[in-house]
Amino acid sequence: MGRLAAGVTSGKYDAAISNITVTKERKEKFDFATYRKDSLGFYVKSTSPLSKIDKAEDIAGLKIIVGSGTNQEAILLAWNAENVKKGLKPFIPVYTKDDAAQTLALQTGRADAFFGPNVIGAWKAALTGKTKLVGSVDGGWPKAAHIAVTLKKTAGW
């Protein structure tokens, strides 16, 4: 949300509409107009033997594509900390620059899974058939969260 947040804060943009999750920290800086529940999905190559990823233990030792600085990354890092305390293998985050790099990493085996907004993963899976959903998590894990139009605090809207 970095560039968008700066743009909204500075007044360059009136609003940001880009899959932004409402969080406690963000509520201190922005006003929101929610429009859907935040649902995140784990997607794997359609031929992958992985069949379920929906809790901390499931990510142990996996290479997972995730966006840097996202709520998805925060969830994975929290789960990873739990796993390390239990003596499980850490997960390996895979950071990519764009969608094409994500697709290539998943299809070539450089990554085991993609973790991101379910709407994006579901669309790709339906479009190409090359990926499948193996788990979903609330975007505000461990609580539910919502996606919203983001506005400058006290914008009067």
MARBA-3410 file (N, C-alpha, C, O; in Angstrom, 1 decimal):
157
0.8,-1.2,0.0,0.0,0.0,0.0,0.9,1.3,0.0,0.3,2.4,0.0 ~ 2.2,1.1,0.0,3.1,2.3,0.2,2.8,3.5,-0.7,2.6,4.6,-0.1 ~ 2.9,3.3,-2.0,2.7,4.4,-2.9,1.3,5.0,-2.8,1.1,6.2,-2.8 ~ 0.3,4.1,-2.7,-1.0,4.6,-2.6,-1.3,5.3,-1.3,-2.0,6.4,-1.3 ~ -0.7,4.9,-0.2,-0.9,5.6,1.1,-0.3,6.9,1.0,-0.9,7.9,1.4
0.9,7.0,0.4,1.5,8.3,0.3,0.7,9.3,-0.6,0.6,10.5,-0.3 ~ 0.1,8.7,-1.6,-0.7,9.5,-2.5,-1.9,10.0,-1.9,-2.3,11.2,-2.1 ~ -2.6,9.2,-1.1,-3.8,9.6,-0.4,-3.5,10.6,0.6,-4.2,11.6,0.8 ~ -2.4,10.4,1.4,-2.0,11.3,2.5,-1.7,12.6,2.0,-2.0,13.7,2.5 ~ -0.9,12.7,0.8,-0.5,14.0,0.3,-1.6,14.7,-0.5,-1.4,15.9,-0.7
-2.7,14.0,-0.8,-3.7,14.6,-1.6,-3.6,14.4,-3.1,-4.4,14.9,-3.8 ~ -2.6,13.7,-3.5,-2.4,13.4,-4.9,-3.6,12.6,-5.4,-4.1,12.8,-6.5 ~ -4.1,11.7,-4.5,-5.3,10.9,-4.9,-6.4,11.2,-3.9,-6.1,11.4,-2.7 ~ -7.6,11.2,-4.3,-8.7,11.3,-3.5,-9.0,10.0,-2.7,-9.4,10.1,-1.5 ~ -8.7,8.9,-3.4,-9.0,7.6,-2.8,-8.1,6.6,-3.4,-7.6,6.8,-4.5
-7.9,5.5,-2.7,-7.2,4.3,-3.2,-8.1,3.1,-3.2,-8.7,2.8,-2.2 ~ -8.2,2.5,-4.3,-9.0,1.3,-4.5,-8.1,0.2,-5.0,-8.0,0.1,-6.2 ~ -7.5,-0.6,-4.1,-6.5,-1.6,-4.6,-6.4,-2.7,-3.6,-5.3,-3.0,-3.1 ~ -7.5,-3.4,-3.3,-7.5,-4.5,-2.4,-6.8,-4.2,-1.1,-6.0,-5.0,-0.6 ~ -7.2,-3.1,-0.5,-6.6,-2.6,0.8,-7.4,-3.2,1.9,-8.6,-2.9,2.0
-6.7,-3.9,2.8,-7.4,-4.4,4.0,-7.4,-3.4,5.1,-6.5,-2.6,5.4 ~ -8.6,-3.3,5.8,-8.7,-2.4,6.9,-8.0,-3.0,8.1,-8.4,-4.2,8.5 ~ -7.1,-2.3,8.7,-6.4,-2.8,9.9,-6.5,-1.7,11.0,-6.8,-0.6,10.7 ~ -6.2,-2.1,12.2,-6.3,-1.2,13.3,-5.3,0.0,13.1,-5.6,1.1,13.3 ~ -4.1,-0.4,12.7,-3.1,0.6,12.4,-3.5,1.6,11.3,-3.3,2.8,11.4
-4.1,1.0,10.3,-4.5,1.9,9.1,-5.7,2.8,9.5,-5.8,3.9,9.0 ~ -6.5,2.3,10.4,-7.7,3.1,10.9,-7.2,4.4,11.5,-7.9,5.4,11.5 ~ -6.0,4.4,12.1,-5.4,5.6,12.7,-5.1,6.7,11.7,-5.0,7.9,12.0 ~ -4.8,6.2,10.5,-4.3,7.2,9.5,-5.3,7.5,8.4,-5.2,8.5,7.7 ~ -6.3,6.6,8.2,-7.2,6.7,7.0,-8.6,6.4,7.4,-8.9,5.8,8.5
-9.6,6.9,6.6,-11.0,6.6,6.7,-11.2,5.5,5.6,-10.5,5.5,4.6 ~ -12.2,4.7,5.8,-12.5,3.5,4.9,-14.0,3.4,4.6,-14.8,3.8,5.4 ~ -14.2,2.9,3.4,-15.6,2.5,3.0,-15.5,1.1,2.5,-15.0,0.8,1.4 ~ -15.9,0.1,3.4,-15.7,-1.3,3.1,-16.7,-1.8,2.0,-17.8,-1.3,1.9 ~ -16.2,-2.7,1.2,-17.0,-3.3,0.1,-17.0,-4.8,0.0,-17.8,-5.4,-0.7
-16.1,-5.5,0.7,-16.2,-7.0,0.7,-15.3,-7.5,1.9,-14.4,-6.8,2.4 ~ -15.5,-8.8,2.2,-14.7,-9.5,3.2,-13.4,-9.8,2.6,-13.3,-10.1,1.4 ~ -12.3,-9.7,3.4,-11.0,-10.0,2.9,-10.7,-11.5,3.1,-10.7,-12.0,4.2 ~ -10.6,-12.2,2.0,-10.3,-13.6,2.0,-9.1,-13.9,1.2,-8.9,-13.5,0.1 ~ -8.1,-14.6,1.8,-6.9,-15.0,1.2,-6.8,-16.4,0.8,-7.5,-17.2,1.5
-6.1,-16.7,-0.2,-6.1,-18.1,-0.7,-4.7,-18.6,-0.9,-3.8,-17.8,-1.3 ~ -4.5,-19.9,-0.6,-3.2,-20.6,-1.0,-3.5,-21.3,-2.3,-4.4,-22.2,-2.4 ~ -2.7,-21.0,-3.3,-2.8,-21.7,-4.6,-1.6,-22.4,-5.0,-0.5,-21.9,-4.7 ~ -1.7,-23.6,-5.5,-0.5,-24.4,-5.9,-0.7,-24.8,-7.4,-1.8,-24.6,-8.0 ~ 0.3,-25.2,-8.0,0.3,-25.8,-9.4,-0.8,-26.9,-9.4,-0.8,-27.7,-8.4
-1.6,-26.9,-10.4,-2.7,-27.9,-10.5,-2.2,-29.4,-10.3,-3.0,-30.2,-9.9 ~ -1.0,-29.6,-10.7,-0.4,-31.0,-10.5,0.3,-31.2,-9.2,0.9,-32.3,-9.0 ~ 0.3,-30.2,-8.3,1.0,-30.3,-7.1,0.4,-31.4,-6.2,-0.8,-31.6,-6.2 ~ 1.3,-32.1,-5.4,0.7,-33.1,-4.5,0.2,-32.4,-3.2,-0.5,-33.1,-2.4 ~ 0.5,-31.1,-3.0,-0.1,-30.4,-1.9,-1.6,-30.3,-2.0,-2.1,-30.0,-3.1
-2.3,-30.7,-0.9,-3.8,-30.7,-1.0,-4.4,-29.8,0.1,-5.6,-29.5,0.0 ~ -3.6,-29.3,1.1,-4.2,-28.5,2.1,-3.1,-27.6,2.7,-2.1,-28.0,3.2 ~ -3.4,-26.3,2.7,-2.6,-25.3,3.5,-3.6,-24.3,4.1,-4.2,-23.5,3.4 ~ -3.8,-24.4,5.4,-4.7,-23.5,6.1,-4.4,-23.2,7.5,-5.1,-22.6,8.2 ~ -3.2,-23.6,7.9,-2.7,-23.3,9.3,-1.2,-23.3,9.3,-0.5,-23.8,8.4
-0.7,-22.9,10.4,0.8,-22.7,10.6,1.6,-23.9,10.2,2.6,-23.8,9.4 ~ 1.3,-25.1,10.7,2.0,-26.3,10.5,2.1,-26.6,9.0,3.1,-27.2,8.5 ~ 1.1,-26.2,8.2,1.1,-26.6,6.8,2.1,-25.8,6.0,2.5,-26.3,4.9 ~ 2.7,-24.7,6.4,3.6,-24.0,5.6,5.1,-24.4,5.9,6.0,-23.9,5.2 ~ 5.3,-25.2,6.9,6.7,-25.6,7.3,7.4,-26.1,6.1,7.0,-27.1,5.5
8.6,-25.5,5.9,9.5,-26.0,4.8,9.1,-25.6,3.4,9.8,-25.9,2.4 ~ 7.9,-24.9,3.2,7.5,-24.6,1.9,8.1,-23.3,1.4,8.4,-22.4,2.2 ~ 8.2,-23.1,0.1,8.5,-21.9,-0.6,7.2,-21.2,-1.0,6.6,-21.8,-1.9 ~ 6.9,-20.1,-0.5,5.6,-19.5,-0.7,5.8,-18.1,-1.3,6.4,-17.2,-0.7 ~ 5.1,-17.8,-2.4,5.1,-16.5,-3.1,4.2,-15.6,-2.2,3.0,-16.0,-2.0
4.7,-14.5,-1.8,3.9,-13.5,-1.0,4.4,-12.1,-1.3,5.6,-11.9,-1.6 ~ 3.6,-11.1,-1.2,4.0,-9.8,-1.4,4.6,-9.2,-0.2,4.2,-9.4,1.0 ~ 5.7,-8.5,-0.4,6.4,-7.8,0.7,5.6,-6.7,1.3,5.0,-5.9,0.6 ~ 5.5,-6.7,2.7,4.8,-5.6,3.4,3.3,-5.8,3.4,2.6,-4.9,3.7 ~ 2.8,-7.0,3.0,1.4,-7.2,2.9,0.9,-7.9,4.2,1.7,-8.4,5.0
-0.4,-7.9,4.4,-1.0,-8.6,5.5,-0.8,-10.1,5.3,-0.6,-10.8,6.3 ~ -0.7,-10.6,4.1,-0.4,-12.0,3.8,1.0,-12.3,4.4,1.2,-13.4,5.0 ~ 2.0,-11.5,4.1,3.3,-11.7,4.6,3.3,-11.7,6.2,3.9,-12.5,6.8 ~ 2.5,-10.8,6.8,2.5,-10.7,8.2,1.9,-12.0,8.8,2.4,-12.5,9.8 ~ 0.9,-12.6,8.1,0.3,-13.9,8.6,1.4,-15.0,8.5,1.5,-15.7,9.4
2.0,-15.1,7.3,3.0,-16.1,7.2,4.2,-16.0,8.2,4.7,-17.0,8.7 ~ 4.6,-14.8,8.4,5.7,-14.6,9.4,5.3,-14.9,10.8,6.1,-15.5,11.6 ~ 4.0,-14.7,11.2,3.5,-15.1,12.5,3.4,-16.6,12.6,3.8,-17.2,13.6 ~ 2.9,-17.2,11.5,2.9,-18.7,11.5,4.2,-19.3,11.6,4.5,-20.3,12.2 ~ 5.2,-18.7,10.8,6.5,-19.2,10.8,7.2,-19.1,12.2,7.9,-20.0,12.6
6.9,-18.0,12.9,7.4,-17.9,14.3,6.9,-19.0,15.2,7.6,-19.6,16.0 ~ 5.6,-19.3,15.0,5.0,-20.4,15.8,5.7,-21.7,15.4,6.1,-22.5,16.3 ~ 6.0,-21.9,14.2,6.6,-23.2,13.7,8.0,-23.3,14.2,8.4,-24.4,14.7 ~ 8.8,-22.2,14.2,10.2,-22.3,14.6,10.2,-22.6,16.1,11.1,-23.4,16.5 ~ 9.3,-22.1,16.9,9.2,-22.4,18.3,8.9,-23.9,18.6,9.4,-24.5,19.6
8.2,-24.5,17.6,7.9,-25.9,17.7,8.9,-26.8,17.1,8.8,-28.0,17.1 ~ 10.0,-26.2,16.6,11.1,-27.0,16.0,10.8,-27.4,14.5,11.5,-28.3,14.0 ~ 9.8,-26.8,13.9,9.5,-27.1,12.5,10.4,-26.3,11.6,10.9,-25.3,12.0 ~ 10.5,-26.8,10.4,11.3,-26.1,9.4,10.6,-24.7,9.1,9.4,-24.6,9.0 ~ 11.5,-23.7,8.9,10.9,-22.4,8.5,10.4,-22.4,7.0,10.9,-23.2,6.2
9.4,-21.6,6.7,9.0,-21.5,5.3,10.0,-20.5,4.7,10.7,-19.8,5.4 ~ 10.0,-20.5,3.4,10.9,-19.6,2.6,10.0,-18.7,1.8,9.3,-19.1,0.9 ~ 10.0,-17.3,2.1,9.2,-16.4,1.3,9.9,-16.2,-0.1,11.1,-16.1,-0.2 ~ 9.0,-16.2,-1.1,9.5,-15.9,-2.4,8.8,-14.6,-2.9,7.6,-14.5,-3.0 ~ 9.7,-13.6,-3.1,9.2,-12.3,-3.5,9.4,-12.1,-5.0,10.5,-12.4,-5.5
8.4,-11.6,-5.7,8.5,-11.4,-7.1,8.2,-10.0,-7.4,7.6,-9.3,-6.6 ~ 8.5,-9.6,-8.6,8.3,-8.2,-9.0,6.9,-8.0,-9.7,6.3,-6.9,-9.6 ~ 6.4,-9.1,-10.3,5.1,-8.9,-11.0,4.4,-10.2,-11.1,4.9,-11.3,-10.7 ~ 3.2,-10.2,-11.7,2.4,-11.3,-11.9,3.0,-12.4,-12.7,2.9,-13.6,-12.4 ~ 3.7,-12.0,-13.8,4.3,-13.0,-14.7,5.4,-13.7,-13.9,5.5,-14.9,-14.1
6.2,-13.0,-13.1,7.2,-13.7,-12.3,6.6,-14.7,-11.3,7.2,-15.7,-11.0 ~ 5.5,-14.3,-10.7,4.8,-15.2,-9.8,4.3,-16.5,-10.5,4.6,-17.6,-10.0 ~ 3.7,-16.3,-11.7,3.3,-17.5,-12.4,4.4,-18.4,-12.8,4.3,-19.6,-12.7 ~ 5.5,-17.8,-13.3,6.7,-18.6,-13.7,7.3,-19.3,-12.5,7.6,-20.5,-12.6 ~ 7.4,-18.6,-11.3,8.0,-19.3,-10.2,7.1,-20.5,-9.7,7.7,-21.5,-9.4
5.8,-20.4,-9.8,4.9,-21.5,-9.4,5.0,-22.6,-10.4,5.0,-23.8,-10.0 ~ 4.9,-22.3,-11.7,4.9,-23.3,-12.7,6.2,-24.0,-12.9,6.2,-25.2,-13.3 ~ 7.3,-23.4,-12.5,8.6,-24.1,-12.7,9.1,-24.7,-11.4,10.2,-25.4,-11.4 ~ 8.4,-24.6,-10.3,8.8,-25.3,-9.1,9.7,-24.4,-8.2,10.2,-24.9,-7.2 ~ 10.0,-23.2,-8.6,10.8,-22.3,-7.8,10.0,-22.0,-6.5,10.6,-21.6,-5.5
8.7,-22.1,-6.6,7.8,-21.9,-5.4,6.8,-23.0,-5.3,6.4,-23.6,-6.3 ~ 6.4,-23.3,-4.1,5.4,-24.4,-3.9,4.0,-23.9,-3.9,3.1,-24.6,-4.3 ~ 3.8,-22.6,-3.5,2.5,-22.0,-3.4,2.5,-20.5,-3.5,3.6,-19.9,-3.4 ~ 1.4,-20.0,-3.8,1.1,-18.5,-3.9,0.1,-18.2,-2.8,-0.8,-19.0,-2.6 ~ 0.4,-17.2,-2.0,-0.6,-16.8,-0.9,-0.9,-15.3,-1.1,-0.1,-14.5,-1.0
-2.2,-15.1,-1.4,-2.6,-13.7,-1.7,-4.1,-13.6,-1.8,-4.8,-14.6,-1.4 ~ -4.6,-12.5,-2.2,-6.0,-12.3,-2.3,-6.7,-13.4,-3.1,-6.3,-13.7,-4.2 ~ -7.8,-14.0,-2.5,-8.4,-15.1,-3.1,-9.1,-14.7,-4.4,-9.1,-15.6,-5.3 ~ -9.5,-13.5,-4.6,-10.1,-13.1,-5.8,-9.2,-13.2,-7.0,-9.5,-13.6,-8.1 ~ -7.9,-12.9,-6.7,-6.9,-13.0,-7.8,-6.6,-14.4,-8.1,-6.5,-14.8,-9.2
-6.3,-15.2,-7.0,-6.0,-16.6,-7.2,-7.1,-17.4,-7.9,-6.9,-18.2,-8.8 ~ -8.4,-17.1,-7.5,-9.5,-17.8,-8.1,-9.7,-17.4,-9.6,-10.0,-18.3,-10.4 ~ -9.5,-16.2,-9.9,-9.6,-15.8,-11.3,-8.5,-16.5,-12.2,-8.8,-17.0,-13.2 ~ -7.3,-16.5,-11.7,-6.2,-17.2,-12.4,-6.5,-18.7,-12.6,-6.3,-19.2,-13.7 ~ -6.9,-19.3,-11.5,-7.2,-20.7,-11.6,-8.3,-21.0,-12.6,-8.2,-22.0,-13.4
-9.4,-20.2,-12.6,-10.5,-20.4,-13.5,-10.1,-20.1,-15.0,-10.5,-20.7,-15.9 ~ -9.2,-19.1,-15.1,-8.8,-18.7,-16.5,-7.9,-19.7,-17.1,-8.0,-20.0,-18.3 ~ -6.9,-20.2,-16.4,-5.9,-21.1,-17.0,-6.0,-22.6,-16.7,-5.6,-23.4,-17.4 ~ -6.6,-22.9,-15.5,-6.6,-24.3,-15.0,-5.2,-24.8,-14.6,-5.1,-26.0,-14.3 ~ -4.2,-23.9,-14.5,-2.9,-24.3,-14.1,-2.6,-24.3,-12.6,-1.6,-24.7,-12.1
-3.6,-23.7,-11.8,-3.4,-23.7,-10.4,-4.7,-24.1,-9.7,-5.8,-24.2,-10.4 ~ -4.6,-24.5,-8.4,-5.8,-24.9,-7.7,-5.7,-24.3,-6.3,-4.6,-24.2,-5.7 ~ -6.9,-24.1,-5.7,-7.0,-23.6,-4.3,-6.8,-24.8,-3.4,-7.4,-25.8,-3.5 ~ -5.9,-24.6,-2.4,-5.7,-25.7,-1.4,-6.0,-25.2,0.1,-5.8,-25.9,1.0 ~ -6.4,-23.9,0.2,-6.7,-23.4,1.5,-7.0,-21.9,1.5,-6.6,-21.2,0.6
-7.8,-21.5,2.5,-8.1,-20.1,2.6,-8.0,-19.7,4.0,-8.2,-20.5,5.0 ~ -7.8,-18.4,4.2,-7.6,-17.8,5.5,-8.2,-16.4,5.5,-8.2,-15.7,4.5 ~ -8.8,-16.0,6.6,-9.3,-14.6,6.7,-8.2,-13.7,6.6,-7.1,-13.9,7.2 ~ -8.4,-12.6,5.9,-7.3,-11.6,5.6,-6.8,-10.9,6.9,-5.7,-10.4,6.9 ~ -7.6,-10.9,7.9,-7.2,-10.2,9.2,-6.8,-11.3,10.2,-6.8,-11.0,11.4
-6.4,-12.5,9.8,-6.1,-13.5,10.7,-5.4,-13.0,11.9,-4.5,-12.2,11.8 ~ -5.9,-13.4,13.1,-6.8,-14.5,13.4,-8.3,-14.1,13.4,-9.2,-14.9,13.6 ~ -8.5,-12.8,13.0,-9.9,-12.3,13.0,-10.3,-12.1,11.5,-9.4,-12.1,10.6 ~ -11.5,-11.8,11.3,-12.0,-11.4,10.0,-11.6,-10.0,9.7,-11.4,-9.2,10.6 ~ -11.5,-9.7,8.4,-11.1,-8.3,8.0,-11.9,-8.0,6.7,-12.5,-8.8,6.1
-11.9,-6.7,6.4,-12.6,-6.3,5.2,-11.7,-5.4,4.3,-10.7,-4.9,4.7 ~ -12.1,-5.4,3.0,-11.4,-4.7,2.0,-12.2,-3.4,1.8,-13.4,-3.3,1.9 ~ -11.4,-2.2,1.6,-12.1,-1.0,1.6,-11.5,0.0,0.6,-10.3,0.0,0.3 ~ -12.3,1.0,0.2,-11.8,2.2,-0.5,-11.2,3.0,0.7,-11.7,3.1,1.8 ~ -10.0,3.5,0.4,-9.2,4.2,1.4,-9.1,5.6,1.1,-8.8,6.1,0.0
-9.5,6.4,2.2,-9.6,7.9,2.0,-8.7,8.6,3.1,-8.4,8.0,4.1 ~ -8.3,9.8,2.7,-7.5,10.6,3.7,-8.4,10.8,5.0,-9.6,11.1,4.8 ~ -7.8,10.7,6.1,-8.5,10.9,7.4,-9.2,12.2,7.4,-8.6,13.2,7.0 ~ -10.4,12.3,7.8,-11.2,13.5,7.9,-11.4,14.1,6.5,-11.5,15.4,6.4 ~ -11.5,13.3,5.5,-11.7,13.8,4.1,-13.2,14.4,4.0,-13.5,15.1,3.0
-14.0,14.0,4.9,-15.4,14.5,4.9,-16.3,13.7,4.0,-17.4,14.2,3.7 ~ -16.0,12.5,3.7,-16.8,11.7,2.8,-17.7,10.8,3.5,-18.4,10.1,3.0
END
